[in-house]
Amino acid sequence: MEIEQLKSTATAVRRDILRMVAAVNSGHPGGSLGCTDFFVALYFEVMNRKKDADGNPIFDMDGRDEDIFFLSNGHISPVFYSVLARAGYFPVAELATFRKLDSRLQGHPTTAEHLPGIRIASGSLGQGLSVASGAAYSKKLNGDKSHVYVLMGDGEQQEGQIWEAAQFAPNKKLGNLTAVIDLNHAQIDGTTDNVNSNRDLAAKYRAFGWYVEEMEGNDIADVIHTLKKSQEDPDVPTMILMHTEMGFGVEYMVGNYKWHGTAPNAEQLTQALNGLPLSVGVTDY
């Protein structure tokens, strides 16, 4: 896709996120909006995904010979669901069932619902890097040359299990693993610095043996460039510190941790949607 097409898709995804959480007055819009550009770049430009003759995605849990992605901070499920739907994994209209009874689109992703594109149940923070490391190690042992990606939150770095996986991946020379931290400096109870400061994450991961990069997560071109660069060394895993703004794309949400898990009311939804006009040929669900 051209950059402008990707930006148009990102705008549609942001509208999806807002409408989904507002409809049920529940969900996590802040981080979802901030990570939208990353998800759009990853799924529409970077990852090598299996497709049929008509270009429709083919999903199986094995994930052999294709790039795979794990969402560790599962509370930002709205952006994940929207991008999966708009990438063709399930009907876009199904986004209207978000967080409703008997929906496949639960508040946190779950494999029990058999939703195409979902590889792990996530939301209990700290587990995604371990799962991704295991998948990358499996691919390496199987001679599978494809890549594994995982997204985590910066508040999530306060979990101890993260640092067990951080030690494992370099020791196993998992150059087929790219981990990304959404560095928006916000979590549900306040800023990460005030709650439990992560201090110098770059220095920490370098000390564990990772190659560390930084990127602007709300710049699609920079996301694409940095993610592709992360695949260069076959023996060293990459950790990307992704700088984003919580609530990016919605003026009154930007940088405010209070939108981590708060849905907009009807008036706020209208205001937000008015600031995110759809491009010609792109529709809401």
C-alpha positions in Angstrom: 0.0 0.0 0.0 1.0 3.6 -0.5 1.5 5.7 2.6 -1.6 7.7 2.0 -3.7 4.5 1.7 -2.2 3.3 4.9 -3.1 6.6 6.6 -6.7 6.3 5.3 -6.9 2.8 6.7 -5.6 4.0 10.1 -8.3 6.7 10.2 -10.9 4.1 9.6 -9.5 1.9 12.3 -9.5 4.8 14.8 -13.2 5.4 14.0 -13.8 1.7 14.6 -12.1 1.9 18.0 -14.1 4.8 19.1 -17.4 3.5 18.0 -16.7 0.0 19.4 -15.9 1.2 22.9 -18.6 3.9 23.0 -21.3 1.5 21.9 -20.8 -0.6 25.1 -19.4 2.1 27.3 -16.4 -0.2 28.0 -13.0 -0.8 26.6 -9.5 0.8 26.3 -9.4 3.5 23.6 -6.3 5.4 24.6 -3.6 2.8 23.9 -5.6 1.4 21.0 -5.6 4.8 19.2 -1.9 5.3 20.0 -0.9 1.9 18.5 -3.1 2.2 15.4 -0.4 3.2 13.0 1.8 0.3 14.2 -0.9 -2.3 13.6 -1.8 -0.9 10.2 1.9 -0.8 9.1 2.5 -4.3 10.4 -0.5 -6.1 8.9 -0.8 -4.2 5.6 2.9 -3.6 4.7 5.4 -5.5 6.8 4.3 -9.0 7.7 4.5 -11.9 5.3 1.0 -13.4 5.7 -0.5 -16.5 4.1 -3.2 -15.6 1.5 -5.3 -17.6 -1.0 -5.4 -17.0 -4.8 -7.8 -14.1 -4.3 -5.6 -12.4 -1.7 -7.7 -13.4 1.3 -5.8 -14.3 4.4 -5.5 -17.9 5.4 -5.2 -18.5 9.2 -4.0 -21.5 11.0 -2.7 -21.8 14.5 0.5 -23.5 13.4 1.8 -20.4 11.6 4.5 -22.3 9.6 6.3 -20.4 6.9 4.6 -17.1 7.6 5.3 -14.1 10.0 3.2 -14.2 13.1 2.2 -11.6 15.7 1.3 -11.8 19.4 -0.5 -9.0 21.3 0.7 -9.1 24.9 -1.2 -6.1 26.3 -4.5 -7.6 25.3 -6.6 -4.7 26.7 -6.0 -2.8 23.5 -8.1 -5.4 21.7 -10.2 -2.8 19.8 -7.3 -1.9 17.5 -6.3 -5.5 17.0 -9.9 -6.6 16.1 -10.4 -3.7 13.7 -7.1 -4.3 11.9 -7.8 -8.0 11.6 -11.2 -7.4 10.2 -10.1 -4.8 7.7 -7.3 -7.1 6.7 -9.9 -9.7 5.8 -9.7 -12.2 8.7 -13.4 -11.9 9.5 -16.3 -9.6 8.5 -15.9 -5.9 9.4 -19.6 -5.9 10.4 -18.7 -8.2 13.3 -16.9 -5.3 15.0 -20.4 -4.2 16.1 -20.5 -7.2 18.5 -17.5 -6.0 20.5 -17.8 -6.9 24.3 -21.3 -8.2 23.9 -22.6 -11.6 25.2 -21.7 -14.6 23.0 -19.4 -12.4 20.8 -16.1 -13.6 19.5 -14.7 -10.1 20.2 -14.3 -10.3 24.0 -12.7 -7.4 25.9 -9.5 -9.3 25.9 -8.6 -11.6 23.0 -9.2 -15.3 23.7 -8.4 -18.4 21.6 -11.6 -20.1 23.0 -13.6 -18.0 20.6 -11.6 -19.3 17.6 -11.4 -15.9 16.1 -9.1 -15.9 13.1 -5.9 -14.0 13.7 -5.9 -14.6 17.5 -3.0 -16.9 18.6 -3.0 -16.5 22.4 -5.4 -15.3 25.1 -3.9 -12.1 26.4 -4.6 -9.5 28.9 -2.9 -11.0 31.9 0.2 -8.8 31.4 3.8 -10.0 31.2 3.3 -13.2 29.2 3.5 -12.2 25.5 7.3 -11.9 25.3 7.7 -15.5 26.6 5.2 -16.8 24.1 6.8 -15.0 21.2 10.2 -16.2 22.3 9.0 -19.7 22.3 7.4 -19.4 18.9 10.6 -17.8 17.5 12.7 -20.6 19.0 10.4 -23.2 17.5 10.7 -21.6 14.1 14.5 -21.6 14.4 14.6 -25.3 15.3 12.2 -26.1 12.4 14.3 -24.2 9.9 11.4 -21.8 9.3 12.8 -18.5 8.1 9.8 -16.3 8.9 9.6 -13.7 11.6 7.8 -13.3 15.0 6.5 -10.0 16.3 5.1 -9.1 19.7 3.7 -5.9 21.2 3.9 -5.0 24.9 3.0 -2.0 27.0 5.4 0.1 28.9 3.5 -0.4 32.1 3.8 -4.1 31.4 7.6 -3.9 31.8 7.0 -3.9 35.5 6.1 -7.6 35.3 8.8 -10.0 36.4 8.2 -12.6 33.7 9.2 -10.1 31.1 12.8 -10.2 32.3 13.0 -14.0 32.2 12.1 -13.9 28.5 14.4 -11.0 28.0 17.3 -13.2 29.1 16.1 -16.2 27.1 15.8 -14.7 23.7 19.4 -13.4 23.3 20.8 -16.6 24.8 19.0 -18.6 22.1 20.1 -16.2 19.4 16.6 -15.4 18.3 17.3 -12.9 15.5 13.8 -13.9 14.1 12.1 -12.1 17.0 11.1 -8.4 17.1 9.6 -7.1 20.3 8.0 -3.7 20.5 7.2 -1.7 23.6 4.4 1.0 23.3 6.2 3.8 25.1 3.4 6.1 25.9 4.4 6.6 29.5 0.9 6.0 30.8 -0.9 3.2 32.6 -4.3 2.8 34.2 -3.3 4.5 37.5 -1.2 7.3 36.1 2.1 7.9 34.4 4.6 5.0 34.4 7.1 7.2 36.1 4.8 7.9 39.0 3.5 4.4 39.3 6.7 2.4 39.1 9.4 4.0 36.8 11.0 1.8 34.2 14.0 4.0 34.2 16.3 3.3 31.2 14.7 0.5 29.2 17.1 0.8 26.3 20.1 0.2 28.7 18.4 -2.7 30.4 17.6 -4.5 27.2 21.1 -3.9 25.8 22.6 -5.3 28.9 20.5 -8.5 28.3 21.9 -8.7 24.8 19.2 -7.2 22.6 19.7 -4.9 19.7 17.7 -1.8 20.6 16.0 0.6 18.2 13.6 3.5 18.7 10.9 4.7 16.4 8.0 7.1 16.2 4.9 4.9 16.5 2.6 7.6 15.1 4.6 7.9 11.9 3.6 5.0 9.6 6.7 5.5 7.3 9.1 5.3 10.3 7.3 2.2 11.7 7.7 0.4 8.3 11.3 1.4 8.0 12.2 0.4 11.6 10.3 -2.9 11.6 12.0 -4.0 8.3 15.4 -3.0 9.7 14.8 -5.2 12.7 15.0 -8.3 10.6 18.7 -7.9 9.5 20.7 -9.8 12.2 19.9 -13.5 12.2 21.4 -14.0 15.7 20.3 -11.0 17.8 16.7 -10.3 18.8 15.4 -6.7 18.4 13.7 -4.6 21.0 12.0 -1.5 19.6 11.0 1.3 21.9 8.0 2.8 20.1 7.2 6.4 21.1 3.4 7.0 20.9 0.9 9.4 22.2 -2.0 7.8 24.1 -5.2 8.7 22.4 -3.4 9.9 19.2 -5.9 11.2 16.6 -8.4 12.5 19.1 -7.4 15.9 20.3 -9.0 15.8 23.8 -7.6 12.3 24.5 -3.9 12.9 23.5 -1.4 12.3 26.3 -4.1 11.8 29.0 -3.8 8.5 30.9 -7.4 8.8 32.0 -8.4 7.6 28.6 -6.5 4.3 29.1 -9.8 2.5 30.0 -12.6 5.1 29.7 -15.1 5.1 26.8 -16.3 8.4 25.3 -19.9 9.5 25.8 -22.2 10.3 22.8 -21.1 13.9 22.6 -17.4 13.1 22.9 -17.8 10.4 20.3 -19.3 12.8 17.8 -16.5 15.3 18.4 -13.9 12.6 17.9 -15.4 11.3 14.7 -15.8 14.8 13.3 -12.0 15.1 13.6 -11.4 11.8 11.8 -13.1 12.1 8.3 -13.2 9.0 6.2 -11.5 8.9 2.8 -13.5 8.3 -0.4 -14.3 4.6 -0.7 -13.7 3.8 2.9 -16.7 3.1 5.1 -17.5 2.4 8.8 -18.6 -1.0 9.9 
